[in-house]
Amino acid sequence: MLEKYGHGGDLRTAAETFGRNAEAFLDFSSNMNPLGPPDIVGDIMRDRWKELAAYPDPAVRELRSKLSAVYGIPAEAILVGNGAAELIDLAVRVLKPGVTALARPSFSEYEEAVAKVGGRIYELPLRDANGFVLETGEVERALAVSELLFLGSPNNPTGRLMPAQVRTMLVEGAWKKPIILDEAFMDFCPDEEKLSLIKEAAALPNLMVIRSMTKFYAIPGLRLGFIVAHPDRIRAMRQLQVQWSVNTLAQHVGTAVLDDSAYAARTHAWLAEERPWMLERLAALGLIVTPSETNYVLFSLRGLGLQVKELQAEMGRRGILIRDASLFPGLDGTYARVAIRLRGHNEQLIAALQASIRLLLEKESGAAPVLGHAVKKPAGTGADIASAGLQERSPHVEASGQTAAGQRPNAASGVGQHTAVAGPSSETTEKEPALAATLMVQGTSSDAGKSLITAALCRILLQDGLKVAPFKSQNMSLNSYVTPDGKEIGRAQGMQADACRIAATTDMNPILLKPKKDMVSQVVVHGKPLRDYDARSYREKYLGEAESIVKASLGRLREAYDVVVLEGAGSPAEVNLKDRDIVNMRLAGWADAPVVLVADIDRGGVFASLVGTMDIFTAEERERVKGFIINKFRGDVSLLKPGLEWLEQRTGKPVLGVVPFLPGLELEDEDSASLDRKLASGTGLLHGKGQLAGEAAAAGTETAEEGRQPGTMPLLDIAVIRLPRLSNFTDIDPLVYERDVQVRFVSSLEELGSPDAVILPGSKNTVDDLLFLRHTGLAEALVDYAQRGGRVVGICAGYQMMGTRLLDPQLLESDLPQIEGLGLFPTETVFTSEKRTVRAVGTTRLFNANSSADVAASTIQGYEIHMGRTRFLEPVDHPFDIREEGIHGNEIEGYHPDGVISSNGKCWGTYIHGVLHNDDFRRDWLNQLRQTRGWEPLTAELRFQERREAAFDRLAEHVRNHLDMERLYEMIGSKA
């Protein structure tokens, strides 16, 4: 039993039961806010930890004063406790009731508290047939026969709020008899002020209201709650409370989070979208769903003839935890409760429930029934070849009101009577195994083109009507991508998800390694930093745990999609690494994936690399390889034909295609290493066609230098500082495709010259890269350039470097606790252990500051990834007003200023990656540079995102035309 200690969220017990690492589980058994603690919690833990050396305030005065102001009640009517559980116990101990009326079902802590004082229970039934709504007649009887009435609103586990008539009865009854009302989940209701009885509790002699701060603010590890009651009751409970019950950090956190209105708005926006979505999807599985008014859902398996314990066990084996609600008195063995989480995780829950229910029904009946209606087969010649294999694997359901997974139908209200949709259809006979088909792309080396081949295959499969997702178990990259729920993955997997036209999740790249210095990387697990490891320690101490994380993520994707296209890493023939491999052939085995091996002919030795790799493979690994792709070919393919025939004869494997080099593709590189290889092959210049000067000449197109010849458009010269630990250099990509821009990457004083503007980009190690600027003389040169009126733009780490100083008290970035910045902005940045990863939207008047007030500000969007917090040492002008973008595009209340702009308007910095991807904003900035040159402004012709989407289609068409797609589909379908 997972609820060994009476509650959900017990990851330790789950790990022992199912043999997984605790972090590998998706926990739907505990009802915490999935947005995680507010950012201020991390700041407090970092800045005030030294206060742990002193005793906490025994009267919790600051937090009580804040609660008093927020709720408009006297501080004397508030007692703060170590979570709601302590307050439930204290309230019952003070009252010592002989008979307590409890709703059935309800939170088990109520009954346990009554038992401790020797009391008896009067059951107040909540009836399934009535949607578990509390009935006034039952409440009247309970008030008549009991000495204490103990209720929850919203009720746990049903999620139902107390009707208005009952609230009125309680207010009237509280003049005569003690009533305790548990409002632990009331914060999740936007109409909290109308629904709560907190103000009445402060005034009435017998009404007590308990609130939890643990659930809404996602701080169960701190334990924090409060009770509101008449001051006489509060004094009596205070005498029974253990001294110093609420620790120092909990008191500070509680005080601070009450001011975070943006967090509350974000939570309400998330739940307003996710709750109806979840209710509808659960009902479509044939479950009997109780309408919920909070952040969890109760459902019954009665209509399917299944028991919750077997479903809980099957879900646990799949890495997903649900609550066995049969343990709540009053519910039978068919009831389960699940939390509502973020969309990506909710989709995984629905897919796993569908697969688990199907398996359990199959065990009972000996056949494999299908939930809902049969899945439509994709159209298209290639897809038809594999339809028998792929479509039998599709787990998607089309039920009344439901679309395929990942799409968003019009959400139902979810409020009213139980909703049930017909379960297994006796009319449908098509078999649907649980897991999707897989295909793995490996390469004979790094930079063989695996990422783009994977993206191309993803878009091709999508075009052919299949629901497809990318997967790379472990990626090493400094180029990051922020998922819609604010997590960090490798840029390549975010790009591949875009190719699939789906929202990226951390399951697509569960482990990201971000190099910080030689042999040391930050390990990011499911989008959040874990810790720094050197290469040996990571291999010896963490790879075993990483394996279980990888398997769990892959399993969830295979339960949610038709096809998963896996990408390997580096070379699969590294004999010194193969025994603990989690990225290449061992992963292919876990996924039962056919492998295509990609080789880069542009670097030479293509036949040797393919044959050598195959010779190093074991016999089993060679059998898994189904064909070769020769990539980046330049020239006459007929001259290559004898070699291809020899290769096929030598290895017994087919060449699936020779893919010609595709110039000017306009899709981002995975990391700065690929950028360096491009720059090494050309002149270091990138011009308005998005090609290196050398590549452009080979392709017969105009180079950057030629753009300066008479009669052609003159080019703006933009220098990008090539930092040693450059990250997220895709910030620069749109500039490369502007017709009036030349981009130069410079790494020395001699290369700097006199550009129209300088960009200081992002870095994985701000301090070390700032030292690089000093050692090369670039720091002094940039300051001199700015002081002479030059234009400097800093993005993220570049923005931090432009400030007065950088502080690193925890030595997170280097062994220097403080270092002076370039001094271009009056700012101070403190590095913290908590990384901020969010998508942001906002406005700017950076280039229309002198316009009239009625001129609309330009809109911008982007994302933040940084571990520093910047404060301003004197008043400054800010170029941007931004706010965090809500889950699934919802907006959140509360703008805040971002960045700094210098007094002359020529230098500015921001935390917003992707700011130059905003087409109108970018053109406004370039026109400002043109104005300085005395050139006429240009209109914003480049629409970068539209070009990027077109680039996916161009790539897909190019690869489709040069691959044997029929054979590739046969490879995927052969596993069916």
Secondary structure, 3 states (H helix, E strand, C coil): CCCCCCCCCCHHHHHHHHCCCHHHCEECCCCCCCCCCCHHHHHHHHHCHHHHHCCCCCCCHHHHHHHHHHHCCCHHHEEEECCHHHHHHHHHHHHCCCEEEEEECCCHHHHHHHHHCCCEEEEEECCHHHCCCCCHHHHHHHHHHCCEEEEECCCCCCCCCCCHHHHHHHHHHCCCCCEEEECCCHHHCCCHHHHCCHHHHHHCCCEEEEEECCCCCCCCCCCCEEEECCHHHHHHHHHHCCCCCCCHHHHHHHHHHCCCHHHHHHHHHHHHHHHHHHHHHHHHCCCEECCCCCCEEEEECHHHCCCHHHHHHHHHHCCEECEEHHHCCCCCCCEEEEECCCHHHHHHHHHHHHHHHHHHHHHHHCCCCCECECCCCCCCHHHHHHHHHHHHHCCCCECCCCCCCCCCCCCCCCCCCCECCCCECCCCCCCCCCCCEEEEEEECCCCCCHHHHHHHHHHHHHHCCCCEEEECCEEECCCEEECCCCCEEEHHHHHHHHHHCCCCCHHHCCEEEEEEECCEEEEEECCEEEEEEEHHHHHHHHHHHHHHHHHHHHHHHHHHCCEEEEECCCCCCCCCCHHHCCCCHHHHHHHCCCEEEEEEHHHCCHHHHHHHHHHHCCHHHHHHEEEEEEEEECCCHHHCHHHHHHHHHHHCCCEEEEEECCCCCCCCCCCHHHHHHHHHHCCCEECCCCCEHHHHHHHCCCCCCHHHCCCCCCCEEEEEECCCCEECHHHHHHHHCCCCEEEEEECCHHHHCCCCEEEECEECCHHHHHHHHHHHCHHHHHHHHHHCCCCEEEECHHHHHCCCEEECCCCCCCCCCEEECCCCCCEEEEEEEEEEEEEEEEEECCCCCCCCCCCCCEEEEEEEEEEEEEEECCCCECCEEEEEECHHHCECCCCEEECEECCCCCCEEECCECHHHCHHHHHHHHHHHHHHHCCCCCCCCCCHHHHHHHHHHHHHHHHHHHECHHHHHHHHHCCC
